[in-house]
Amino acid sequence: MPLDATLRNVLDMGEARRPALAAPDSGLALNYEQLRREIDALSEGLAQLGLGRGDRIALALPNGAEAILMFLAAGLTGTAAPLNPAYTEDEFRFYLTDTRAKALILPAEGGDAARKAAAGTVPVIRIRRGNGRGYKLEAERPAGAPLSLEAPSPDDVALVLHTSGTTSTPKRVPILQRALAVSARNIMGTYRLSPEDIALCVMPLFHIHGIVASTLATLQSGGQIVVPDRFNVMSLWNQVKTQRATWFSATGAMHQMLLGRAKTRDERHLDHRLRFIRSSSARLPESAMQEMESSFGVPVLEAYGMTEAAHQMASNPLPPSPRKAGTVGVATGIDLQVVDDQGKPLITGQIGEVVIRGDTIVKGYENNPEANANAFFGDWFRTGDQGVLDSDGYLRLTGRLK
């Protein structure tokens, strides 16, 4: 992906008539032409409500077609700021203030905690599906005077998310248009995604994992996203089969739940079209990986990602390249090394801090000079993760430094 790319370039990759997005729980199915039309209409609607470049547009939407459509529309119009729809009123109030949200997008019904947090300060806009396929926006009040829709540039902030450790307040991570586009391209290349692939999106769409790996990488490939309303361990394998999914990505804990369900219900060796299963965002024990491969008959590929890197930094590769249980694979599209506490590179087999650099890596947190002073060794971003590289460049994570 060229470095001058934006979300627009990602969205424009798919052939017009090919399936793009399906939400089986609501019966929605869009091809790429229809998907682009819906997103363009929503973007224009946001602009008419006074939202434009640089404006933070908060989203508090459950998984489904609306979450994907509004993320893309918000990211093309201004800056998308997805929030967990299960937050409490106080949590919503903090994140809306900290993000400097100029508007809040809610589903047609519900979202009471978010609405109360926004009352009197942040205009609320609801997304509602019409009688046909199209969506419309209903605003309690506009965010400002109508604006002309302006195309994003690669250096515009497309997405802002929060990240925090156990001892720190949440930090704002501004992710550029170009970073999302390049990351989507890297993931597509890692797994050789094509227009024939169908991704089952089970990760939350307020998290970088679901946004970039399941959604943007699939759009970049011209493939199809199938998004259920929620992750349900009881029905996932039926969804894999009925939706003809070729891959899905989830956390290690989610995979272990699926494995446990498969054992008790004899859902192993089922008829499916999966090419591989991806694991990221939480460690997958070696034994679980090996048992999943034995049970489901496809490669299980553990990857390593973080918000500050626009998600993926390393992954185990597809066959015939080796995948090593207990590792998160090799660097994918970025530079990665292990260093000592002074930032000096360590030799193979020595444990140290994992540092990264590349086109997808954040240049700094927003308005947080103290965090930024501790976040870099020169131009290398410090992940805070401890690990060791083997002679083949595979990374094994051994712990956290903080």
Backbone torsions as a table, in degrees:
resi	resn	phi	psi	omega
1	MET	NA	124.9	177.6
2	PRO	-58.5	153.0	-178.1
3	LEU	-73.7	-7.7	177.4
4	ASP	-96.7	21.0	-176.9
5	ALA	-85.6	159.4	177.5
6	THR	-136.9	-179.9	174.6
7	LEU	-58.5	-29.6	177.7
8	ARG	-60.3	-42.2	179.0
9	ASN	-63.8	-40.3	178.2
10	VAL	-62.3	-45.6	-177.1
11	LEU	-66.3	-28.7	-175.9
12	ASP	-85.8	1.5	-174.8
13	MET	-73.1	-34.4	-172.1
14	GLY	-75.3	144.7	175.9
15	GLU	-68.3	142.2	-168.9
16	ALA	-51.4	-44.5	-171.6
17	ARG	-93.0	-1.3	-179.2
18	ARG	-79.7	147.6	177.6
19	PRO	-60.8	135.8	-177.9
20	ALA	-117.1	-47.2	-172.4
21	LEU	-144.7	130.0	175.5
22	ALA	-131.5	135.3	175.3
23	ALA	-121.2	89.8	-171.1
24	PRO	-61.3	-29.3	-177.8
25	ASP	-70.6	-25.3	178.5
26	SER	-107.8	-4.4	178.6
27	GLY	79.2	11.2	-178.4
28	LEU	-84.4	139.0	173.4
29	ALA	-145.3	125.2	-178.5
30	LEU	-124.7	138.7	167.3
31	ASN	-87.8	179.3	-173.8
32	TYR	-66.5	-36.9	177.6
33	GLU	-62.3	-45.1	179.2
34	GLN	-67.2	-40.0	178.6
35	LEU	-59.7	-48.1	-179.4
36	ARG	-64.1	-36.8	179.1
37	ARG	-64.5	-43.9	179.3
38	GLU	-62.5	-44.9	-177.4
39	ILE	-67.3	-40.8	178.0
40	ASP	-62.3	-40.6	179.1
41	ALA	-65.9	-41.4	177.6
42	LEU	-66.5	-38.8	176.9
43	SER	-62.0	-44.3	177.6
44	GLU	-63.0	-38.8	177.4
45	GLY	-62.5	-40.4	176.8
46	LEU	-63.9	-41.3	178.9
47	ALA	-63.5	-40.2	178.8
48	GLN	-66.0	-21.7	176.9
49	LEU	-91.4	10.0	173.3
50	GLY	91.7	20.4	-178.6
51	LEU	-110.0	137.4	-177.6
52	GLY	-154.8	-163.4	-176.8
53	ARG	-53.8	133.0	178.7
54	GLY	88.6	-14.5	179.7
55	ASP	-81.5	136.1	177.8
56	ARG	-87.3	122.4	-177.8
57	ILE	-114.1	104.3	-178.1
58	ALA	-77.1	142.9	179.4
59	LEU	-125.5	128.2	175.4
60	ALA	-128.4	74.4	-171.7
61	LEU	-123.0	138.7	174.6
62	PRO	-69.9	163.7	177.3
63	ASN	-57.0	143.8	-178.8
64	GLY	151.2	-178.8	-178.3
65	ALA	-59.8	-38.7	-177.6
66	GLU	-60.0	-39.0	-178.8
67	ALA	-63.5	-41.0	179.9
68	ILE	-71.5	-46.0	-179.8
69	LEU	-60.4	-44.5	-176.5
70	MET	-74.5	-33.1	174.4
71	PHE	-59.1	-47.9	-178.4
72	LEU	-67.6	-41.8	178.7
73	ALA	-64.1	-43.5	179.4
74	ALA	-65.7	-39.8	180.0
75	GLY	-69.9	-25.7	176.6
76	LEU	-84.9	-26.8	-178.4
77	THR	-87.8	-47.3	-179.1
78	GLY	-144.7	-120.5	177.7
79	THR	-126.2	123.0	178.5
80	ALA	-78.3	136.8	178.1
81	ALA	-131.2	79.0	-178.1
82	PRO	-68.8	138.6	178.4
83	LEU	-125.6	152.1	178.0
84	ASN	-66.6	117.6	-177.8
85	PRO	-65.4	-10.4	178.8
86	ALA	-91.0	3.2	177.5
87	TYR	-58.5	153.6	172.4
88	THR	-77.9	170.0	178.5
89	GLU	-58.8	-42.7	179.4
90	ASP	-64.9	-39.1	178.1
91	GLU	-65.1	-44.2	176.9
92	PHE	-59.7	-41.5	-178.7
93	ARG	-61.5	-42.1	178.2
94	PHE	-62.5	-50.4	-173.9
95	TYR	-69.9	-36.2	176.3
96	LEU	-63.3	-40.7	178.8
97	THR	-70.0	-47.2	-176.3
98	ASP	-65.3	-35.4	-179.9
99	THR	-78.4	-16.5	-174.7
100	ARG	62.1	45.6	-177.0
101	ALA	-63.6	133.3	177.0
102	LYS	-95.1	-14.5	175.9
103	ALA	-158.4	160.5	178.8
104	LEU	-129.4	124.3	178.8
105	ILE	-97.2	127.0	179.2
106	LEU	-124.2	160.0	175.2
107	PRO	-67.7	171.3	-177.9
108	ALA	-58.5	-36.4	179.8
109	GLU	-128.8	151.9	175.9
110	GLY	85.5	-158.0	-177.8
111	GLY	71.3	33.7	-173.6
112	ASP	-63.7	-42.1	-178.7
113	ALA	-62.5	-43.0	179.1
114	ALA	-65.9	-42.4	-179.4
115	ARG	-62.6	-41.7	178.9
116	LYS	-65.4	-39.1	179.1
117	ALA	-64.4	-32.1	-176.8
118	ALA	-86.2	-13.2	-171.2
119	ALA	-53.8	125.3	175.8
120	GLY	81.0	-9.5	-176.9
121	THR	-123.5	-39.7	-176.1
122	VAL	-124.1	121.4	178.4
123	PRO	-59.7	136.7	179.8
124	VAL	-100.7	132.9	177.8
125	ILE	-124.5	129.4	177.7
126	ARG	-105.2	139.9	174.9
127	ILE	-100.3	128.9	-175.2
128	ARG	-132.7	135.2	176.2
129	ARG	-80.9	131.3	179.6
130	GLY	-73.8	-176.6	179.7
131	ASN	-64.3	-30.7	175.9
132	GLY	-94.1	-139.0	-178.5
133	ARG	-86.5	-28.8	-168.5
134	GLY	-70.0	157.8	177.5
135	TYR	-110.9	153.8	175.9
136	LYS	-137.8	157.8	179.7
137	LEU	-107.1	135.0	177.6
138	GLU	-122.3	116.4	-176.1
139	ALA	-106.3	136.2	172.8
140	GLU	-67.5	-34.8	172.8
141	ARG	-160.1	150.3	179.7
142	PRO	-70.0	157.7	176.6
143	ALA	-82.0	-14.8	-179.3
144	GLY	174.3	-171.1	177.6
145	ALA	-68.4	149.3	179.4
146	PRO	-55.3	143.0	-179.4
147	LEU	-121.8	157.8	170.6
148	SER	-81.4	135.6	-179.3
149	LEU	-67.2	129.3	-177.1
150	GLU	-117.6	127.9	-179.3
151	ALA	-64.8	142.3	179.6
152	PRO	-73.4	155.3	172.5
153	SER	-105.7	159.9	-177.1
154	PRO	-57.3	-28.6	-177.1
155	ASP	-93.4	3.6	173.1
156	ASP	-72.7	148.4	175.2
157	VAL	-78.4	116.9	-178.8
158	ALA	-89.1	-30.8	-169.7
159	LEU	-146.8	136.1	171.9
160	VAL	-125.7	127.6	178.3
161	LEU	-128.1	165.3	176.9
162	HIS	-108.7	144.7	173.8
163	THR	-138.0	149.8	-179.9
164	SER	-156.8	154.7	172.0
165	GLY	-97.6	-174.7	-176.4
166	THR	-73.4	-17.9	-175.7
167	THR	-117.4	11.1	-176.5
168	SER	-128.8	156.9	172.4
169	THR	-75.0	157.6	-178.5
170	PRO	-57.7	141.0	178.4
171	LYS	-111.3	138.5	179.4
172	ARG	-82.7	129.4	-179.7
173	VAL	-112.4	109.6	178.0
174	PRO	-88.7	120.5	-175.1
175	ILE	-110.5	123.5	-174.0
176	LEU	-75.8	158.0	173.8
177	GLN	-53.4	-48.0	-176.5
178	ARG	-64.0	-35.2	-179.3
179	ALA	-65.2	-42.6	178.1
180	LEU	-64.7	-41.9	-178.8
181	ALA	-65.7	-43.9	-179.8
182	VAL	-67.7	-40.9	179.2
183	SER	-62.4	-42.5	177.7
184	ALA	-60.1	-40.8	178.9
185	ARG	-65.6	-41.3	179.2
186	ASN	-61.2	-44.1	-178.8
187	ILE	-67.5	-42.0	177.0
188	MET	-56.7	-43.7	-179.7
189	GLY	-68.3	-39.3	-179.4
190	THR	-56.9	-42.7	-173.6
191	TYR	-106.5	9.7	178.5
192	ARG	50.5	48.6	178.9
193	LEU	-70.0	145.2	-177.8
194	SER	-140.6	175.0	176.5
195	PRO	-60.7	-15.8	179.9
196	GLU	-82.0	-10.4	-176.1
197	ASP	-83.7	146.2	176.1
198	ILE	-126.1	116.8	-178.6
199	ALA	-98.1	126.9	172.9
200	LEU	-88.9	113.1	-175.3
201	CYS	-91.5	104.1	-179.5
202	VAL	-111.1	-6.8	179.0
203	MET	-82.1	149.2	177.5
204	PRO	-58.2	141.1	-177.6
205	LEU	-91.4	16.0	167.0
206	PHE	-106.0	8.8	-176.8
207	HIS	-118.2	144.7	-175.8
208	ILE	-58.9	-31.9	-179.6
209	HIS	-60.8	-53.5	-179.6
210	GLY	-68.1	-37.3	-177.7
211	ILE	-65.7	-48.1	-171.9
212	VAL	-92.2	-51.4	-175.5
213	ALA	-69.1	-54.2	-174.6
214	SER	-75.8	-36.7	-171.8
215	THR	-97.0	-64.6	-171.8
216	LEU	-68.0	-39.8	179.1
217	ALA	-63.2	-35.3	177.8
218	THR	-68.4	-44.8	177.0
219	LEU	-62.2	-39.0	178.4
220	GLN	-60.1	-33.5	-178.1
221	SER	-84.1	-10.5	-174.7
222	GLY	77.5	15.1	179.3
223	GLY	-87.9	-167.3	-176.3
224	GLN	-114.7	140.0	172.6
225	ILE	-102.6	128.9	171.2
226	VAL	-112.6	120.7	-173.4
227	VAL	-122.8	104.2	172.1
228	PRO	-69.1	165.5	178.7
229	ASP	-66.2	-28.3	-178.2
230	ARG	-160.7	161.4	171.8
231	PHE	-75.6	125.5	-179.2
232	ASN	-134.4	108.8	-176.9
233	VAL	-62.2	-24.0	-177.6
234	MET	-74.6	-26.8	-172.7
235	SER	-119.0	-0.8	-172.0
236	LEU	-61.7	-44.1	-176.7
237	TRP	-67.1	-31.3	173.9
238	ASN	-66.5	-37.9	177.0
239	GLN	-66.0	-41.2	177.3
240	VAL	-55.5	-43.0	-176.9
241	LYS	-75.2	-50.5	-174.2
242	THR	-70.2	-31.3	179.3
243	GLN	-89.4	-2.2	176.7
244	ARG	59.2	39.1	-178.4
245	ALA	-63.7	142.6	176.5
246	THR	-103.7	-12.9	175.3
247	TRP	-166.6	160.6	169.1
248	PHE	-152.0	158.9	-177.9
249	SER	-126.3	137.1	-179.0
250	ALA	-154.4	177.3	178.7
251	THR	-83.6	164.8	177.2
252	GLY	-58.2	-41.0	-179.9
253	ALA	-64.1	-40.7	178.7
254	MET	-63.7	-41.3	179.2
255	HIS	-63.4	-38.9	179.1
256	GLN	-66.7	-33.9	174.3
257	MET	-63.7	-43.0	179.3
258	LEU	-64.3	-40.7	179.8
259	LEU	-64.4	-42.7	178.0
260	GLY	-61.9	-42.2	177.6
261	ARG	-63.4	-42.3	-178.3
262	ALA	-62.5	-38.3	179.9
263	LYS	-66.0	-44.9	-174.7
264	THR	-75.1	-27.4	-177.5
265	ARG	-107.9	10.3	180.0
266	ASP	53.4	48.8	179.2
267	GLU	-98.9	28.3	176.8
268	ARG	-92.2	155.3	178.3
269	HIS	56.0	38.2	179.1
270	LEU	-77.3	160.4	175.6
271	ASP	-75.0	118.7	179.1
272	HIS	-154.3	173.1	179.9
273	ARG	-110.2	12.0	-176.7
274	LEU	-58.1	136.7	170.5
275	ARG	-93.0	-35.2	-179.1
276	PHE	-163.4	164.4	172.4
277	ILE	-121.6	133.1	-178.0
278	ARG	-107.2	143.6	177.2
279	SER	-128.6	133.3	179.1
280	SER	-159.3	169.9	175.2
281	SER	77.5	-14.0	173.3
282	ALA	-160.4	143.4	-171.6
283	ARG	-60.6	140.3	173.3
284	LEU	-107.0	114.4	-179.9
285	PRO	-57.5	146.9	-178.6
286	GLU	-55.9	-41.7	-177.4
287	SER	-64.1	-37.1	179.8
288	ALA	-67.8	-40.6	178.3
289	MET	-60.4	-47.3	-177.6
290	GLN	-65.6	-39.2	-179.9
291	GLU	-69.5	-37.0	177.2
292	MET	-63.6	-43.2	179.4
293	GLU	-63.0	-40.6	179.0
294	SER	-66.4	-38.8	-176.0
295	SER	-77.0	-41.2	-170.7
296	PHE	-104.3	-10.8	171.3
297	GLY	73.3	21.8	176.6
298	VAL	-135.6	158.3	177.7
299	PRO	-63.5	139.7	173.2
300	VAL	-109.9	118.5	-170.5
301	LEU	-114.0	111.8	178.4
302	GLU	-85.1	136.0	-178.6
303	ALA	-125.0	169.6	-175.7
304	TYR	-130.9	122.4	-179.6
305	GLY	-144.7	165.0	173.6
306	MET	-157.3	157.6	-177.4
307	THR	-57.0	-43.1	-175.1
308	GLU	-66.6	-11.5	178.2
309	ALA	-109.9	17.0	-174.9
310	ALA	53.9	35.6	174.8
311	HIS	93.0	-106.8	-161.1
312	GLN	-71.0	134.2	175.5
313	MET	-118.3	-29.8	-177.9
314	ALA	-153.2	156.9	176.5
315	SER	-160.6	150.0	165.7
316	ASN	-69.3	139.2	-176.3
317	PRO	-85.5	166.1	173.2
318	LEU	-69.2	155.7	170.0
319	PRO	-59.6	150.3	12.5
320	PRO	-86.9	0.2	176.2
321	SER	-65.7	149.1	-176.8
322	PRO	-71.7	143.7	168.8
323	ARG	-114.7	135.2	-173.0
324	LYS	-113.8	113.7	177.6
325	ALA	-58.7	139.0	-179.6
326	GLY	88.8	-6.2	175.2
327	THR	-114.1	164.4	174.2
328	VAL	-103.5	16.3	172.8
329	GLY	86.6	-155.2	-175.7
330	VAL	-110.1	160.5	-179.5
331	ALA	-59.0	140.6	-178.5
332	THR	-124.2	96.8	174.2
333	GLY	81.0	3.1	177.1
334	ILE	-135.1	172.8	171.9
335	ASP	-95.1	139.7	-177.7
336	LEU	-142.7	133.8	174.7
337	GLN	-149.1	169.4	178.9
338	VAL	-113.6	131.3	-173.5
339	VAL	-129.4	165.8	174.9
340	ASP	-85.6	-173.8	-174.3
341	ASP	-73.9	-1.3	173.9
342	GLN	-105.4	0.5	179.6
343	GLY	88.4	12.0	-179.6
344	LYS	-90.7	134.9	-177.4
345	PRO	-60.1	141.5	176.7
346	LEU	-101.8	157.9	-179.7
347	ILE	-81.5	166.0	178.6
348	THR	-51.3	133.2	176.9
349	GLY	91.5	-7.6	179.0
350	GLN	-95.5	137.3	-178.6
351	ILE	-85.4	135.1	177.4
352	GLY	-161.9	-163.0	-179.7
353	GLU	-88.1	138.3	176.8
354	VAL	-81.2	126.4	176.4
355	VAL	-124.9	153.2	-173.9
356	ILE	-139.6	156.0	170.4
357	ARG	-153.9	155.9	-179.5
358	GLY	154.7	-176.9	-172.6
359	ASP	-73.2	-15.9	-179.6
360	THR	-96.4	-5.3	-170.9
361	ILE	-85.9	136.1	178.7
362	VAL	-61.7	145.2	178.7
363	LYS	-87.9	-9.4	178.0
364	GLY	162.3	158.2	174.6
365	TYR	-76.3	158.3	-179.3
366	GLU	-79.8	129.2	172.7
367	ASN	50.8	43.6	-178.3
368	ASN	-143.4	69.9	-176.4
369	PRO	-61.2	-32.0	179.9
370	GLU	-66.5	-45.4	178.1
371	ALA	-64.0	-39.5	-178.7
372	ASN	-67.1	-34.4	179.4
373	ALA	-63.9	-28.6	-178.8
374	ASN	-97.6	-4.3	-170.1
375	ALA	-93.3	-8.3	-173.3
376	PHE	-133.8	145.4	161.6
377	PHE	-109.1	95.7	-173.9
378	GLY	64.7	-123.8	177.8
379	ASP	-96.8	10.4	177.0
380	TRP	-94.5	127.5	177.0
381	PHE	-83.3	132.2	179.9
382	ARG	-87.6	117.3	-177.5
383	THR	-75.7	-22.4	-172.9
384	GLY	81.0	-1.5	177.9
385	ASP	-94.4	145.4	177.5
386	GLN	-103.1	138.4	-178.5
387	GLY	-162.4	-178.2	-179.0
388	VAL	-145.8	139.5	177.3
389	LEU	-99.1	139.1	174.4
390	ASP	-92.5	-177.5	-174.0
391	SER	-67.7	-16.3	178.1
392	ASP	-97.5	3.5	179.7
393	GLY	85.1	10.5	177.3
394	TYR	-82.1	136.6	-176.2
395	LEU	-100.4	128.1	172.4
396	ARG	-110.9	121.4	178.0
397	LEU	-82.2	135.2	-175.4
398	THR	-116.9	-9.6	179.9
399	GLY	161.4	-174.6	177.2
400	ARG	-111.5	144.9	178.9
401	LEU	-87.2	-20.0	-178.8
402	LYS	-148.0	NA	NA
